[in-house]
C-alpha cells in the first residue's frame, strides 16, 4: 500500500508541474484502464497442482482485478517524447508493476526509442481475454514481453538491440557452471501495409555461453516469424507463424518445454513451431465477434523424446455499454496435450467475461 500511495503522489506532482507555461513545453496525456475478470474455470484431473486424491477435476471461480489494469501517460515535446505505464501486481498484493518506461526522439529520417517497451518480436493478433488478456500468449502468439532496448525505426523497418537473455533454469546446475552474456539480442522487423491488408516479417538472434572449468558451451537461439492481416469491410482475418531454435533461451514465452537440453555432456537443441489464426467482425460500434486458435509444438533433438504440444481456442463477443465501458463474454479451452515423455497434461476449459473501463 505504501508503494501505491507514493506512486499516486508522484503522479499528482508530475501533473501539477507539467502544465504548459509556453509554446514548446511538454504535453502530458494521462490514461488508465480498470479490468476485472469473472470466469468459471474447470481443470481436468491431469493438470499439475490438482489437489484431489484420487485425481479428479478441479473447479474454481476467478473474480479479481486483472494484473494488466494500468495507469500511464504519453508525453510529447516537439521531436522528443516518451511514455510510462504501471500495472497492478497480482503477485505482490497491492504493489505496482512497471510495464513501460521509454523515451523517443524523432531525428528526421527515423525514430529512436530507449527504455522498456514492446520489442519487434511482440506480434499480438488475438484479443483473447481469459488469463488477464492472454491474447493466445504461450499458445502460438509470438511474444517475449516488454524489454529494455535501443531501437531505431525507419518507416516500416525496425532494428533493435535488446537486453541479453540467458535462461538459467536447470542450466547452471546441469553442468556446474556459470552463464556469461557478451552481446545484446538482435531483432529486426518489417511491416508493409495498405488499407486492405498488412504483412510483416520479423526475426532475432541471441547467444551466450555456459562456462565450466572443463568446457564452455555455446548457446545459440533464433526466431523467424511471418504474419499478416486482411480487412474485408467490417470483417478481418489474421494469422502468424514462427519457427525458433531454443526459444526458451531466446526469452520467448511458450507453453511446454521449449529450451535446450544437456545430454551426454552435449547441448541438444529444441525446435519450436508457433502459429495463430484469428477471425472476427465488427457489427457496430457497440458489438463485435471474434474467434481464435493458437498452437505451439516443441520438438527435441534428444532421441526418444516426443513432441511437447499445447493449443488454445476461444470465441467471444465485445459489447459496448458506454464510451470506454465494455464487457467481453468468452468461452474457450487451453489444451496442454502431452509432454516430451508422452504423458497427458490435461486441459482447462473456461467461460465468463472480462469487464473493462478505460479512463
C-alpha positions, -999 to +999 in steps of 0.1 A: +000+000+000+029+024+008+044+019-027+009+025-043+004+057-023+038+070-032+032+063-069-001+083-069+016+112-050+044+112-077+018+112-105-001+141-089+032+161-086+041+154-122+006+165-134+008+197-112+042+208-125+037+198-162+010+223-171+024+241-202+036+276-195+047+284-230+047+270-265+071+240-268+066+227-232+059+190-228+023+178-232+012+150-209-018+129-218-027+106-189-048+075-193-060+045-173-077+012-177-095-009-150-100-045-159-119-072-140-121-110-146-152-131-138-147-166-150-157-202-141-127-225-146-125-263-149-091-280-147-090-317-157-075-342-134-042-343-152-034-306-147-004-301-125-013-290-090-047-306-088-053-313-051-076-343-053-067-378-042-077-399-062-072-375-092-103-356-101-114-324-119-109-291-101-134-262-105-128-227-094-142-191-099-119-163-109-133-130-096-105-105-094-088-074-108-066-082-137-028-077-134-028-057-166-050-030-152-029+001-157-023+038-155+001+058-176+008+088-198+021+096-233+044+126-233+054+148-263+077+178-266+084+185-302+107+158-316+112+143-281+086+122-264+080+092-241+056+070-222+053+054-188+028+028-177+023+010-144+001-021-138-014-039-109+010-066-095-013-095-087+016-115-072+026-087-048-008-077-033-014-040-037+021-033-051+025-018-086+044-032-115+064-012-142+050-021-176+065+006-199+091+034-195+108+047-225+118+078-244+116+086-281+135+110-304+124+118-340+156+126-357+141+132-391+147+100-411+136+078-382+127+074-346+150+063-318+135+045-287+153+039-254+139+020-225+115-007-216+090-012-245+074-037-268+101-053-289+100-061-327+092-097-319+060-089-299+034-098-326-001-099-309-030-106-333-055-122-308-079-104-284-084-134-261-093-120-227-091-150-203-059-150-183-057-112-179-060-106-217-037-136-226-040-130-264-030-166-270+004-158-255+023-191-249-002-209-273+011-197-307+015-159-302+050-146-309+058-128-277+087-121-254+072-094-232+083-058-227+121-055-226+148-029-222+162-020-256+176+006-280+155+006-312+157+026-344+126+027-367+127+038-403+092+038-418+081+001-416+115-012-407+127-017-371+161-028-357+167-032-320+194-042-296+175-058-267+186-067-232+205-100-234+187-131-221+201-163-206+177-190-194+195-203-162+167-227-152+185-260-149+214-247-169+240-239-142+231-269-120+232-292-150+269-286-157+281-269-125+289-237-144+281-200-148+263-182-176+282-154-195+264-129-217+285-109-241+261-094-267+226-080-266+198-097-286+195-085-322+159-081-335+146-070-369+111-064-383+095-050-414+058-042-419+041-034-452+005-021-451-023-008-472-059+000-463-069-036-471-040-057-456-008-058-436+020-082-439+052-084-417+083-104-412+105-104-381+135-122-367+160-123-339+192-139-327+206-144-291+238-161-280+255-167-247+279-191-230+277-216-202+312-219-188+325-246-166+361-255-156+362-283-181+343-269-210+325-239-225+291-244-241+278-220-268+241-215-266+225-201-298+189-192-301+169-176-330+134-168-341+119-162-376+083-150-380+058-142-407+023-126-401-005-110-420-039-094-417-067-089-443-096-064-438-128-073-455-151-044-447-163-050-411-146-084-410-109-093-406-087-124-408-053-125-391-026-152-389+010-157-379+036-185-379+071-187-364+099-211-362+125-210-334+156-228-321+159-228-283+130-204-279+133-205-241+170-194-243+159-165-266+133-154-240+101-162-259+070-172-239+057-207-248+038-234-231+057-266-225+094-273-226+110-250-253+146-249-241+177-269-250+188-300-231+222-312-218+226-349-227+259-368-225+278-335-220+264-320-252+238-293-260+207-307-276+187-280-294+149-276-292+129-266-323+096-247-317+068-241-341+041-215-333+010-205-353-021-184-347-053-179-367-079-152-358-111-141-375-137-115-364-163-090-374-174-056-361-211-054-365-215-020-349-196+004-326-211-015-297-209-051-308-182-073-323-174-111-325-141-129-326-127-164-326-091-176-325-069-207-324-032-210-314-008-239-313+028-245-301+049-275-308+083-282-292+104-308-309+135-321-291+168-334-306+170-359-278+165-394-290+132-409-279+116-377-267+081-369-281+069-335-292+056-313-264+025-296-278-002-273-265-031-253-280-058-228-271-090-216-288-119-193-279-149-174-291-160-141-277-183-110-281-173-075-273-204-055-260-201-017-256-221-003-227-209+033-229-179+051-244-148+034-228-170+009-210-174-027-223-178-063-214-163-093-232-181-127-227-158-155-237-157-193-237-126-213-245-101-240-238-064-245-230-053-279-241-019-289-226-018-322-246+013-343-238+048-336-227+082-349-240+076-381-220+043-386-238+024-381-205-010-364-207-010-329-191-048-323-192-067-292-202-085-261-188-120-251-200-135-217-190-164-194-196-172-160-182-164-124-190-139-095-188-152-061-176-133-030-186-135+008-181-110+030-198-105+065-184 
